[in-house]
Amino acid sequence: MLDSKQLRDQQKTKRRSQPSLPGLARLRAQTSSLLDLCVTFDQAKGFAEFAWHAPGSDKVIAVCRVRCTGSDQLTWETEKDGHLEAAISSHHRNSIRAAMKRWLNQFPTSLNTLTAFWVTPQSGGKPPVREQLSPFEFNGEPYAWIEDNIVAMAEGLRLQFSPLGRIMDQIQPEALADFESYGRRLQRKQQKQAEVEARRQETMARLAQERRQRESRQIVARRAAEIRKIARTKAKPESPPTNVKSPPTSPAPPSVPVRFEMPSLTFQETAFPLTSLDRFFLRERAALWWVSNQSDDLLCLPHCRIERLEYQLRTALRVLGPLRGRALLSDEVGLGKTIEAGLILKELLTRGMVKRFLVLTVPSLVDQWEEELADKFGLATVTSNQTSARNEPQNFWRENPGIVASLHTLKQPAHLEIARQVSWDILVVDEAHYLRNRESQAWQAVNALPRQFLLLLTATPVQNSLEELYNLVTLLQPGQLPSPKEFRARFVNPKRPRQPREPEELRRLLGQIMIRNTRANAGLKLPPRRAETVLFTPDETERAFWQQWESELRVQLARLTPGQSNLWGRLLLQTAGSSPAAWRAALGKFPAAAAARAWRELAPLETSWRRKCELIPPLTHGEGGVVIFTQFLETQAALAEFLRAANVATFVINGATPAPERHPITEEFRRRGGALLLTHSGTEGRNLQFSHRLVNFDLPWNPMEIEQRIGRLHRLGQQRPVHIYNLVYAGTLQEQLLEILQEKLNLFEVVVGETGLVLGERFSSDEFAEEVFRRWRENEGRVAEAMAGLGDELAAARDAFIEIKQLDETLFAKDYESL
C-alpha cells in the first residue's frame, strides 16, 4: 500500500508538470466576502472531507465527504446545517466526480483560503498522524487537484473497480446525471414494491392469526357446552314417592374381572420419513389443515426455491381446493406449468396426503423434470434414463417413492405390467396432448394406472377436434362430460369439429376441471432475443480437406453395420463442427484405425480454430460476462485453455463437476464476469438470467437442446435483451442445419418450450438428429437439397402449430384463468 509521502510526491510531480497559475493573493484582491475551504484526506479511515467555513471563524457552513468503502465503492455524502442532504454510492469514479463538481459549483467564486491535511495510519496501535500539506498555487477551481488526491487515496487503499465501472468512467458527467437519476427512480420503485409486498404478507398473517383465534374460541365453546351437558345427565335423580313400594331387589351378579388392551400406536410413513418431533408436529398441523378444508394457504412455500408468482399460487390453491387434486393445466407456453405441478405435488407431500408419485413426460424432458423437482422443491427422484430402470424394473417401479419416467418406457408391456400393480397417490403427465387419442397405447397405459390424484399438463388441449379434449377429461374425471355419443350430438359440429355447438355449457363443464393462464392475465413479458450467426470461411486447403474427408468417410461407414454407421457418422460429423481436439479424440476410437490415422495427420485445422476462439474474449467484457455452450469435453477444455492464456476469467462446469461445487462456481462467475463454459450435463440446476450473452460454440442436432440452452438465460428474471451468437463453419452441414432451424422453424424467435410442440411426434426425442444424418448419408452431393426438404417439413409443422395455438386461444380465452 502506498504511504502518505509517496502519494504526496505523486501529486507534487503532477503539479510541477502544470504551468504556473494565479495565486491566492490575486483571488483575495477580487472580493472580500470569501469562504475558507478545509480539505482532509484521511487515509486511516478511508474518506476525504470538505468543510466550508465563514472567514476567520470555525463555524461550518457546509460539509461533504467521499468515503472509500470496503465493498469497492465510493460514497458521496453532503450536509448543510448539520443535516444530511444527499448520499450516493457507486462503483464508478466518474459518477462521484460529477457529484463532487455539482456540489463545489454551489460556491464558484467563494474561495478565500484552502487548507489541506493528510491523515495516515501508524503501525503498532499508534494514533494516526495528521499532517498539513504545503501551500501551492491554483487557478481558483481546485477540482482537478482534489479529484487527483481522492483517486490516489482510493488506489492507495487498493480498491478494485468493476469492469462496468471502468467502462462507465468513460461517460461524460452530463450523461451520468441521467444514469444516476434512473437508478434512484428504480431503487424507489423497488422499495415501494417491497413495502407493498410486506404489507400484503402482514395482512395475510394477521387474517390467518385471527382465523386461528376464532377457531380456538369456537372449539373451547363447544367443549364447554359438552361438559355442561354431561354434568346435567349425571345429576342425582329425584327420589320416588314414599307411598310407592319398591320392587323386590334381585341378588347382585357375580363380579367378573374386565381387562382392556389398547392397540399399539403406529405411524403411517409418507415420502419423507419421520425423523424428529418438529416433522411430527408439521405433519399433524398439515393433517388438521386438510381435515378442516383450510386450503387458502400453502404450507410448502418455506421449503420451495421458487419465485412466488401470484397466478401460480392461485392455480395450486384452486387445484388443491375446488378441483380436488385432479386438473388439466393448460397455461400458455413459458408460464411454468412445471412449477405449478411441483407446487401441488410438494403441498400434498407436506400435508401427508401423498406417499408415492409418478411423473410421466417425453424422453427428452425426463432429466429436466428430475432437475426441476430437486432444485426447486427438494424432491429426490429416480428416472427411467438410469440403468436401474432397465436392469431391475421390478425394484424400479415398486421400491422408489418418487419416479420420473418417459411415456415411451411406460408403454412397454413389461414395464406397464409392473407399474399398473402399484397404487400411485398422484400421477403428473406432462405433454398430455400425446394422450388425445383414446385408442393410443399412451392413453391406455395412463388409464390403467391406479391413482388418487391426476394432473395433465399441455398448452394445446385441442389440436384436431373436440373429441381429443373429451378423451383428456375422461382420464381426469370420468362422467364429468356426457357419454361419447351424447357429447358428439350436443357439442361437436360435424362440419366444424373444432367449434363447439353449445360453448357456454361446455365452458361451464370444463371450468370444473381445467385451468388456463395466459401472459395477459399473468402480467409477464420477457425482453426480446437477438440471434446472430457468425460464419467462418476456411481457406482453400482446409475446404479441400473436408470435402475429401466426407467422401472417404462415406466409404468407411458403408463397411460398418447399420448401428455402427449411425453412431460413428453422427459423432464424427458433429465433432468436426466443434473443435479439432474433439474430432481427433473421436478418431482415436474409430474402427477404421488406418484411415483415422491418415486423417489426423493430414488435417490443417489450427488456423480456423484460432480464428473461432479469438471472437470470444471481446464478448467477456461488461456486466454478466458470456455463457458458452459446447457439446464435447475436449472442446470445452481446449477453449478454456485459450481463454485463460488470454487473461480471461474462465469458469468451467460439466458432468464431472460435483453438484455441491456448481453453485459456488456460478456465483463466482456472476460476481466477476468473464466466461462460463457449460456442457449439456453441466447445465443442470443452472439458471443464468443474470447474464444476457450466449454463445453456441458448436451446434447440437437436436433443436430442443438448443432451446434448453436459450432457456437458461431467457427466463423469468431476465432484465435485458438476450444476444445469441452461433459460430459455424461456412459450407458445412452445420451451416445448412442452422439455416433451416432459423428460417423454417424460427428456433431463435419462438417462446422457449414451443419447439417440442412444433416438432410433435414426428421428431420426438433423438429422432431429429437421426433424420439429419439419414439425409446426409443418402444424398451424396445433394445434401443442401435434402436439408431444404427437411426445412419445408419444419415450416409446415410450424404453420400447423400456429393454427392450433390460435384455435386454443379462441376456444378458451379468459374463461379458465385461476381466480
BAGUVEX-801946 format. One line per 8 residues: number of its first residue (from 1); their letters; for each residue x, y, z of C-alpha. Coordinates in steps of 0.25 Angstrom, whole numbers. Each point is the difference from the previous one (the first is absolute). Layout:
NUM> a> X,Y,Z; ... $
This chain:
1> mldskqlr> 0,0,0; 5,14,-3; 3,9,12; -4,14,1; 14,5,-4; 0,-8,-13; -14,5,-3; 4,15,2 $
9> dqqktkrr> 12,-2,-8; -8,-5,-12; -9,12,2; 12,10,0; 5,-6,-12; -13,2,-7; -1,15,4; 15,3,-4 $
17> sqpslpgl> -4,-5,-14; -11,10,-1; 2,15,-4; 0,10,12; -13,6,3; -5,12,8; 2,-1,15; -9,3,12 $
25> arlraqts> 4,15,1; -7,3,-13; -12,-7,3; -1,7,14; 1,14,-7; -12,-4,-9; -10,-1,12; -1,2,15 $
33> slldlcvt> -12,-10,3; 7,-13,-3; -1,-13,7; 11,-9,6; 1,-15,-5; 7,-11,8; 2,-13,-6; 4,-12,8 $
41> fdqakgfa> 5,-13,-7; -1,-10,11; 7,-13,-5; -2,-6,14; -15,0,-1; -1,0,-16; -7,13,-2; 2,14,-5 $
49> efawhapg> -7,11,7; -3,14,-6; -5,11,10; -4,15,-3; 3,10,11; -4,14,1; 12,9,-1; 8,1,13 $
57> sdkviavc> -10,-10,7; -1,-14,4; -15,-1,-4; -2,-11,-10; -10,5,-11; 0,-13,-9; 7,-13,1; 2,-12,-10 $
65> rvrctgsd> 7,-13,0; 5,-10,-10; 2,-14,7; 8,-12,-5; -8,-11,5; 4,-15,1; -10,-4,-11; 9,6,-11 $
73> qltwetek> -10,13,0; 2,15,1; -11,6,9; -3,15,-1; -7,7,11; -4,15,2; -5,7,12; -6,14,3 $
81> dghleaai> -3,6,13; 3,-14,7; -10,-7,-9; 3,-11,-10; -4,5,-14; 4,-11,-9; 8,-13,-1; 3,-8,-12 $
89> sshhrnsi> 9,-13,-1; 6,-4,-13; 11,-9,-6; 2,11,-11; 10,10,3; -5,9,-10; -14,0,7; 7,5,13 $
97> raamkrwl> 8,10,-8; -13,6,-6; -7,1,13; 12,7,6; 1,10,-11; -15,3,2; 2,2,15; 12,9,-2 $
105> nqfptsln> -7,9,-11; -9,5,11; 12,8,5; 6,4,-14; 8,13,5; -1,-2,15; 14,-5,3; 8,8,9 $
113> tltafwvt> 10,-10,6; 3,-15,-3; 6,-8,11; 3,-15,-2; 3,-11,9; 5,-14,-1; -4,-10,11; 9,-13,-1 $
121> pqsggkpp> -1,-13,8; 11,-4,9; 4,-14,4; 1,-6,14; -13,6,4; 5,14,0; -10,11,-3; 0,5,-15 $
129> vreqlspf> 8,12,-4; -7,13,-5; 10,8,-9; -3,13,-7; 4,1,-14; 9,11,-6; -7,12,-6; -1,0,-16 $
137> efngepya> -5,8,-11; -13,-3,-7; -10,7,-9; -12,2,9; -6,-13,-4; 7,-11,8; -8,-11,-6; 11,-7,-7 $
145> wiedniva> 9,0,12; -11,-5,9; -4,-11,-10; 14,-5,-2; 2,-1,15; -13,-8,2; 4,-10,-11; 14,-1,5 $
153> maeglrlq> -5,-3,14; -11,-10,-5; 11,-7,-9; 9,0,13; -10,-8,7; 0,-9,-11; -14,1,-4; -4,-8,-13 $
161> fsplgrim> -11,5,-8; -9,-9,-9; 2,-1,-15; -13,7,-2; 5,11,10; 13,2,-10; -10,1,-11; -9,10,7 $
169> dqiqpeal> 12,8,3; 1,4,-15; -14,6,1; -2,15,0; -5,6,14; -12,5,-7; -4,-13,-5; 3,-6,14 $
177> adfesygr> -10,9,6; -11,-6,-8; 5,-14,4; 0,3,15; -14,6,-1; -5,-13,-7; 7,-8,11; -7,8,11 $
185> rlqrkqqk> -13,-2,-6; 2,-15,-2; 4,-1,15; -12,8,4; -9,-9,-8; 6,-13,6; -1,5,14; -15,4,-3 $
193> qaevearr> -2,-14,-5; 6,-6,12; -8,8,9; -13,-4,-7; 4,-15,1; 4,2,15; -14,6,2; -7,-11,-7 $
201> qetmarla> 8,-11,8; -3,7,13; -15,0,-4; 0,-14,-4; 7,-4,13; -10,8,9; -12,-6,-7; 5,-14,2 $
209> qerrqres> 3,3,15; -14,6,1; -6,-12,-6; 8,-10,9; -4,8,12; -15,0,-4; 1,-15,-3; 6,-2,14 $
217> rqivarra> -11,7,7; -10,-8,-8; 7,-13,5; 0,5,14; -14,4,0; -5,-14,-6; 8,-7,11; -6,8,11 $
225> aeirkiar> -14,-3,-5; 3,-15,-1; 6,0,14; -13,8,5; -9,-10,-7; 8,-12,6; -1,6,14; -15,2,-1 $
233> tkakpesp> -2,-15,-4; 8,-5,12; -8,8,10; -7,-7,11; -15,-5,-4; -12,4,9; -4,-9,11; -12,-9,-3 $
241> ptnvkspp> -13,3,8; -1,-7,14; -13,-7,-3; 5,-8,-11; 6,-13,4; 14,-3,-6; 1,-13,-9; 7,-11,7 $
249> tspappsv> 15,0,-3; 7,-11,-7; 13,-5,5; 12,7,-6; 7,-8,-11; 14,-5,3; 11,9,-3; 8,-3,-13 $
257> pvrfemps> 14,6,-2; 1,8,-12; 13,4,-7; 1,10,-12; 12,-1,-9; 3,12,-9; 6,-2,-14; 14,5,-2 $
265> ltfqetaf> 2,13,-6; 5,0,-14; 4,10,-10; -2,0,-15; 13,5,-7; -1,9,-12; 10,3,-10; 9,7,10 $
273> pltsldrf> 3,-8,13; -4,5,14; 14,3,6; -3,11,10; -11,6,9; 0,12,-9; -4,-8,-12; -11,-7,8 $
281> flreraal> -6,13,4; 1,5,-14; -8,-12,-5; -10,1,11; -3,14,-4; -1,-3,-15; -10,-11,3; -8,9,9 $
289> wwvsnqsd> 0,11,-12; -5,-11,-10; -11,-5,9; -5,14,3; 1,3,-15; 8,12,3; 7,0,-14; 2,15,-1 $
297> dllclphc> 14,-1,3; 12,-8,-5; 8,-7,11; 12,-4,-9; 4,14,-4; 11,1,10; 6,-12,-6; 0,4,-14 $
305> rierleyq> 10,8,-8; -9,7,-10; -4,14,-3; -14,1,6; -8,5,-12; -14,3,4; -7,-8,-12; 8,-13,3 $
313> lrtalrvl> -4,1,15; -15,2,-4; 1,-12,-9; 6,-9,10; -11,4,11; -11,-2,-10; 5,-14,-4; 1,-4,15 $
321> gplrgral> -13,6,3; -12,0,-9; 6,-9,-11; 4,-11,11; 13,-3,-6; -4,-3,-14; 2,11,-10; 4,3,-15 $
329> lsdevglg> 11,11,1; 0,6,-14; 8,13,3; 7,7,-12; 14,-5,-4; 10,6,10; -9,3,11; 5,-11,9 $
337> ktieagli> -9,-12,0; 11,-8,6; 1,10,12; -15,-1,2; 0,-15,0; 13,-1,9; -8,10,10; -12,-9,0 $
345> lkelltrg> 9,-13,2; 8,6,11; -12,5,7; -7,-13,0; 13,-7,5; 1,11,11; -14,-2,5; 2,-15,0 $
353> mvkrflvl> -10,-3,-11; 10,-6,-10; 11,-11,2; 3,-5,-14; 0,8,-12; 3,-2,-15; 3,11,-10; -1,-4,-15 $
361> tvpslvdq> 5,8,-11; 7,-1,-14; 14,-6,0; 7,13,-3; -6,6,13; 3,-11,10; 13,6,5; -6,14,0 $
369> weeeladk> -11,-4,9; 9,-7,10; 9,12,1; -12,10,2; -6,-9,11; 13,-1,7; 5,14,-2; -13,8,3 $
377> fglatvts> -8,-10,9; 10,-8,7; -6,-13,-6; 10,-12,-3; -5,-9,-11; 5,-11,-9; -2,0,-15; -2,-10,-11 $
385> nqtsarne> 13,5,-6; 8,-7,11; 5,-14,-2; -8,-5,12; -13,2,-8; 6,-9,-11; 7,-10,9; -10,-2,11 $
393> pqnfwren> -14,5,-4; -6,-7,12; 7,8,10; 0,13,-8; -15,1,0; -3,-7,13; 10,6,10; 2,14,-4 $
401> pgivaslh> -10,10,6; 3,11,-11; 2,-3,-15; 2,8,-12; -2,-9,-13; -3,1,-14; -13,-3,-7; 8,-9,-10 $
409> tlkqpahl> 5,-8,12; -13,-2,7; -7,-5,-13; 9,-12,-1; -8,-12,5; 11,-5,10; 0,14,7; -15,2,-1 $
417> eiarqvsw> -3,-13,6; 8,4,13; -4,14,0; -15,-3,0; 2,-8,13; 5,12,8; -10,9,7; 4,14,-4 $
425> dilvvdea> -4,11,8; 1,10,-11; 4,0,-15; 5,12,-7; 0,-1,-15; 8,11,-8; -2,2,-15; -14,-6,2 $
433> hylrnres> -4,3,-14; 6,-14,-3; -12,-6,7; -10,7,-9; -3,-14,-8; -8,-9,9; 5,-12,-8; 15,3,1 $
441> qawqavna> 9,-8,9; 3,12,8; -14,3,4; -3,-15,3; 13,0,9; -3,12,8; -15,-4,2; 5,-14,5 $
449> lprqflll> 8,6,12; -7,1,13; 0,14,5; -6,9,10; 4,14,-6; 3,3,-14; 6,12,-7; 0,2,-15 $
457> ltatpvqn> 9,11,-6; -1,5,-14; 0,13,-7; -8,-5,-11; -12,-8,5; -7,0,-14; 8,-3,-13; -10,-6,-9 $
465> sleelynl> -14,-2,6; -8,2,13; 0,-15,2; 15,1,3; -4,9,12; -11,-10,4; 11,-11,1; 9,8,9 $
473> vtllqpgq> -12,4,9; -4,-15,1; 13,-3,5; -1,10,11; -14,-1,4; -9,-11,-6; -14,5,-1; 3,14,0 $
481> lpspkefr> -4,1,-14; -12,-8,-6; 2,-13,-8; 8,1,-13; -13,-1,-8; -7,11,7; 12,9,1; 2,-1,-16 $
489> arfvnpkr> -15,3,-1; 0,12,9; 13,6,-2; 7,-4,-12; -3,6,-14; 3,-10,-11; 3,11,-10; 9,8,10 $
497> prqprepe> 5,-11,10; 9,11,8; -12,9,3; -10,-4,11; -15,1,-2; -3,4,14; 12,8,4; -5,5,13 $
505> elrrllgq> -5,-14,5; 14,-6,-4; 7,12,7; -8,-3,13; 4,-15,0; 14,3,-3; 2,11,10; -2,-11,11 $
513> imirntra> 13,-7,-5; 8,9,-8; 9,12,3; 7,8,-11; 8,13,3; 5,9,-11; 11,10,-1; -10,11,0 $
521> naglklpp> -6,-4,14; 13,-4,6; 6,13,-4; 13,-6,-5; 9,6,-11; 14,-5,-3; 10,9,-7; 3,-3,-15 $
529> rraetvlf> 10,-10,-5; 10,3,-11; 7,-11,-8; 13,3,-8; 7,-11,-9; 15,1,-1; 5,-7,-12; 15,-5,-1 $
537> tpdetera> 5,-1,-15; 11,-11,0; 12,2,-10; 1,-8,-12; 9,-10,6; -10,-3,11; -12,0,-9; 6,-10,-9 $
545> fwqqwese> 4,-9,12; -14,0,6; -6,-3,-14; 9,-12,-2; -2,-4,15; -15,-1,-2; 1,-9,-12; 10,-9,6 $
553> lrvqlarl> -9,-1,13; -12,-4,-8; 9,-12,-5; 4,-4,13; -14,1,6; -5,-9,-11; 9,-11,5; -6,0,15 $
561> tpgqsnlw> -13,-5,5; -12,9,-1; 0,3,15; 15,3,0; -1,8,-13; -11,9,7; 8,1,13; 14,4,-6 $
569> grlllqta> -6,8,-12; -8,9,10; 12,1,10; 11,4,-10; -9,10,-8; -4,7,13; 15,0,6; 5,5,-14 $
577> gsspaawr> -9,13,2; 4,1,15; 15,0,1; 13,-7,-5; 2,-5,14; -14,-7,0; 2,-5,-14; 13,-6,2 $
585> aalgkfpa> -4,-7,14; -12,-6,-8; 9,-5,-11; 9,-7,11; -11,-10,2; -5,-1,-15; -1,-15,-4; 8,3,-13 $
593> aaaarawr> 13,3,7; 9,2,-12; -10,10,-7; -1,8,13; 15,1,2; 1,6,-14; -11,10,2; 6,4,13 $
601> elaplets> 14,2,-6; -5,8,-12; -11,9,6; 4,15,-1; -9,5,11; 7,9,9; -2,14,-7; -15,-1,0 $
609> wrrkceli> 0,-5,14; 8,12,4; -9,10,-7; -12,-6,6; 6,1,14; 4,15,-2; -14,4,-1; -3,-4,15 $
617> pplthgeg> 9,10,8; -7,13,-4; -14,-6,4; 5,-3,14; 1,15,3; -11,7,7; -10,-4,11; -6,-14,-1 $
625> gvviftqf> 12,-6,-8; -3,-10,-10; -5,-14,1; 6,-10,-10; -7,-14,-3; 8,-11,-6; -4,-15,-3; 14,-6,3 $
633> letqaala> 9,0,12; 12,1,-10; -5,12,-6; -3,6,14; 14,-3,5; 7,6,-12; -9,13,0; 3,1,15 $
641> eflraanv> 15,-1,-2; -1,11,-11; -8,10,8; 9,-2,12; 12,3,-8; -7,13,-5; -2,4,15; -15,-2,0 $
649> atfvinga> -7,-4,13; -4,-14,-4; -10,-10,7; -3,-14,-4; -12,-9,4; -2,-14,-6; -6,-13,3; 13,-3,9 $
657> tpaperhp> -2,12,8; -5,-4,14; -14,5,3; 4,8,13; 11,7,-8; -9,5,-12; -8,11,8; 13,7,5 $
665> iteefrrr> 6,0,-14; -12,6,-5; -1,11,11; 15,3,-3; -3,2,-14; -11,9,3; 8,8,9; 13,1,-9 $
673> ggalllth> -6,-1,-14; 9,-6,-11; -4,-14,-7; -8,-11,6; 2,-13,-9; -11,-10,1; -3,-14,-6; -14,-6,-1 $
681> sgtegrnl> 1,-8,13; 7,12,7; -12,9,-2; -9,-8,11; -5,10,10; 6,12,-6; -9,12,-2; 9,11,-6 $
689> qfshrlvn> -10,11,-2; 10,10,5; 8,-2,-13; -5,5,-13; 10,-5,-10; 0,-15,-5; 10,-7,-10; -3,-13,-7 $
697> fdlpwnpm> 14,-4,-2; -5,-12,-8; -14,-4,-4; -7,-12,5; -9,-7,-10; -12,-1,10; -7,14,-1; -6,-3,14 $
705> eieqrigr> 14,0,6; 3,14,-6; -13,5,5; 3,-5,14; 14,7,-1; -8,13,-3; -10,-2,11; 12,0,10 $
713> lhrlgqqr> 1,15,-2; -13,4,-7; -10,-3,12; -7,7,11; 9,11,7; 8,3,-13; 0,16,-1; 8,2,-13 $
721> pvhiynlv> -1,-5,-14; 7,-13,-2; 10,-1,-11; 3,-13,-6; 12,-3,-9; 1,-12,-8; 14,-4,-5; 1,-9,-12 $
729> yagtlqeq> 9,-3,-12; -5,4,-13; -4,-11,-11; -2,-11,11; -12,-8,4; -1,9,13; -2,12,-9; -11,-6,-8 $
737> lleilqek> -6,-6,13; 0,14,7; -6,6,-12; -13,-8,0; -1,1,15; 1,15,0; -8,2,-13; -10,-11,0 $
745> lnlfevvv> -2,-3,15; 2,14,5; 8,-7,11; 6,13,6; -13,7,0; -11,-9,5; -3,-1,15; 9,-9,8 $
753> getglvlg> -8,-13,1; -7,1,-13; 10,-8,-8; -4,-13,5; -15,3,-4; 4,4,-14; 9,-13,-2; -11,-8,6 $
761> erfssdef> 0,-15,-1; 7,0,-14; 14,4,6; -1,-4,15; 12,-3,8; 12,-2,-8; -7,-3,-13; 3,14,-6 $
769> aeevfrrw> 15,-3,1; -2,-13,-7; -8,6,-11; 11,10,-2; 11,-11,-1; -9,-8,-9; -2,11,-10; 15,3,0 $
777> renegrva> 4,-15,-3; -11,-3,-11; 2,13,-8; 15,0,-3; 3,13,-8; -14,5,3; 0,3,15; -5,14,-2 $
785> eamaglgd> -12,-5,-8; -3,-10,10; 1,10,12; -9,9,-7; -11,-11,-1; 1,-1,15; -1,15,2; -13,-1,-8 $
793> elaaarda> -6,-11,9; 4,9,12; -7,12,-6; -13,-8,-2; 1,-5,15; 2,15,4; -12,5,-7; -9,-12,5 $
801> fieikqld> 5,4,14; -4,14,-2; -14,-4,-4; -2,-9,12; 5,11,9; -10,10,-6; -11,-10,2; 3,-3,15 $
809> etlfakdy> 1,15,2; -14,2,-6; -6,-12,7; 5,3,14; 3,15,0; -2,5,14; -10,-10,5; 10,-9,8 $
817> esl> 9,9,7; 4,-3,14; -9,10,8 $
